[in-house]
Amino acid sequence: MIVLAGRPARHRVPPQAAGLAAAGTIGLLAGLLGILVPVVGAPVFAVVAGVLLSPLARRFAWRVEVAKGPVLQLSVVLLGAQLSLGEVLSVGAGSLPVMLGTLGVCLLLAAVVGRRLGVPRDLRTLIGVGTGICGASAIAATTPAIRAKSNDVAYAISTIFLFNVAAVLIFPPLGHLLGLGQHAFGLFAGTAVNDTSSVVAAAGAYGPAAVRYAVVVKLVRTLMIIPIVLFLSARSARPAGSARSARVLSLVPWFLVAFVAVAGLHSAGLIPVAAQGFLHQVALLFIAIALAAVGLSTDVAALRRAGARPLLLGLILWIAVSVTSLGLQYVTHFA
């Protein structure tokens, strides 16, 4: 129990411990709600609850750096336990152009349109990677690389969530209207829907074959976190002149190295199937805890000042990625 400032200091819970406990409790509850309502997902429940409780966090001066830092980074590492590096080849030659094309269009528009709309660089970067790669997981991996503010992270998560829900409701009827086959719709869902839970929800409404293909595409799409975060880390550090080559290794976040290592262990068959599911659930829990911490440290007034422009950017990117995915499938005759 957190004791008010007027009580003796010896009875106070350390701010870091209080913040971690609060974020952990919210994360656990969000995880349970995410199981009950998978379309929404634990990350959204966590960040929303954190934002709602942020006045309480400020009142008691809770510190959430541990949850936003090491816990978040460890969650990214654990995501590698379900990702086989060899799966890049298994999705087939026709899927890679669609994945890379949608990602390229998304990141380009995020930079150009976001700048024209006056959206701050970090926020447009988070919305871009969240839309182009894998939603909350990509935002979680990108946050420490660019040292994003909690307000930007919370806004980006909320924006991604809104269009995830729209995709789950709109994409299956659209797929039937367009006459997409199971694999074609799986590729569409895997490239144009963000969080895994929403990918599964959208593809599951279309058919079992669509789900299997969409999940593989989504996992391969997750690999794009690695080059994108490396680039963003390098851009944030900006080493100069001859010192650049000497500092290359310092630009590689430890958690991305560990992510690749864990994925390599999975590729080699060294992670038991039962452990893969467990580690994935732990990763999702850690993401929920980290995003709860993000919510707790959010300045709601600053979100209001951001206005509707970031939301408009998210809408533009979502439409662009969806159209690009369908267009590239048509051009490559995948469908």
C-alpha positions, 0 to 999 in steps of 0.5 A, spaced: 500 500 500 502 506 498 503 511 503 501 519 502 507 524 503 505 526 510 506 519 513 513 518 516 518 516 510 520 509 513 513 507 511 513 509 504 514 504 499 520 506 494 517 509 488 521 504 483 517 498 487 511 502 487 511 504 480 513 496 478 508 493 482 502 498 479 504 497 472 505 489 474 498 489 477 495 493 471 499 488 466 496 482 469 489 484 469 490 487 462 492 480 460 486 477 463 482 482 459 486 480 453 484 473 453 477 475 454 477 480 448 482 478 443 480 483 438 482 489 443 488 485 446 492 486 452 496 492 450 490 496 449 487 495 455 494 496 459 495 503 456 488 505 457 488 503 464 495 506 465 493 513 462 486 513 466 490 512 472 496 517 471 493 522 475 494 517 481 501 515 479 503 523 479 500 524 485 504 519 489 510 520 484 511 512 482 517 511 478 516 506 472 523 506 468 524 499 470 517 497 467 518 501 461 526 499 460 528 492 461 521 489 462 519 492 455 526 490 452 526 483 455 519 482 452 522 483 445 527 478 446 522 473 448 518 474 442 523 471 438 522 464 441 516 463 436 520 466 430 524 461 425 528 465 421 527 460 416 520 461 415 522 467 411 523 462 405 517 458 407 512 464 405 513 463 398 516 468 393 510 471 392 509 474 399 515 478 400 514 483 395 507 484 398 510 485 405 516 489 403 512 493 398 507 495 404 512 497 409 516 501 404 510 505 402 508 506 409 514 508 412 515 513 406 508 516 407 509 516 415 515 521 414 512 525 408 505 526 410 507 526 417 511 532 416 506 535 412 501 534 417 506 537 423 506 531 427 512 530 431 518 526 428 518 521 434 510 520 434 510 519 426 515 514 426 511 510 432 505 510 428 509 508 421 512 502 424 506 500 428 502 500 422 507 498 417 510 492 421 506 489 427 503 494 432 504 494 439 510 490 438 514 494 433 512 500 437 515 497 444 521 495 440 522 502 437 521 506 443 528 505 447 531 506 440 528 513 439 527 514 446 520 516 445 516 520 450 510 516 453 505 521 450 507 519 443 507 511 445 500 512 448 497 516 442 501 511 437 498 505 441 491 508 441 491 510 433 493 503 431 488 499 436 483 504 432 484 501 425 485 494 428 478 494 430 476 497 423 480 492 419 477 486 423 470 488 422 471 491 414 476 486 411 473 479 411 467 482 408 471 486 403 475 479 402 469 476 400 467 482 395 473 482 392 473 474 391 480 473 395 482 466 396 484 463 403 492 464 402 490 471 398 486 473 404 491 471 409 497 475 406 492 481 406 491 480 413 498 479 415 500 485 411 495 490 412 493 488 420 497 490 425 497 486 432 497 479 432 491 478 435 487 482 430 490 478 424 488 472 427 481 475 428 480 477 421 483 471 418 479 467 422 473 470 420 475 468 413 477 461 414 482 456 417 487 456 411 487 464 411 489 464 419 495 459 418 498 463 412 496 470 415 500 468 422 506 465 418 506 472 414 505 476 420 511 472 423 516 474 417 513 481 418 516 481 425 523 480 422 522 487 419 523 490 426 531 488 426 533 493 420 528 498 422 530 499 429 538 498 427 537 504 422 533 508 428 538 507 433 543 509 428 539 515 426 538 517 434 546 516 435 548 520 429 556 518 430 560 523 426 566 522 421 571 516 422 568 514 429 562 512 425 565 505 424 568 504 431 561 505 434 557 500 429 556 495 435 554 500 440 548 502 435 546 495 436 541 494 442 542 488 446 535 486 446 535 486 438 541 481 438 538 477 444 532 477 439 536 474 433 539 469 438 533 466 441 530 466 434 536 462 432 535 457 437 528 456 435 530 455 428 535 450 430 529 446 434 533 448 441 526 451 444 521 445 445 514 447 443 511 447 449 516 452 452 515 456 445 507 458 447 509 459 454 515 464 452 510 467 448 505 468 453 510 471 458 512 476 452 505 478 451 505 479 459 511 483 459 509 488 453 502 489 457 506 491 463 511 496 459 505 499 456 501 500 463 507 503 465 507 508 459 500 509 460 502 511 468 507 516 465 503 519 460 501 527 460 494 527 458 494 534 457 499 533 452 495 528 448 490 533 448 494 538 445 497 533 440 490 534 436 487 530 431 493 530 426 496 524 428 490 520 428 489 522 421 496 520 419 494 513 422 488 513 417 492 515 411 497 510 413 492 504 414 488 505 407 495 506 404 498 499 406 491 496 405 491 498 398 498 497 397 497 490 399 491 488 394 495 492 389 501 488 389 497 482 390 494 483 383 500 485 380 504 479 382 498 475 380 498 472 387 491 472 388 
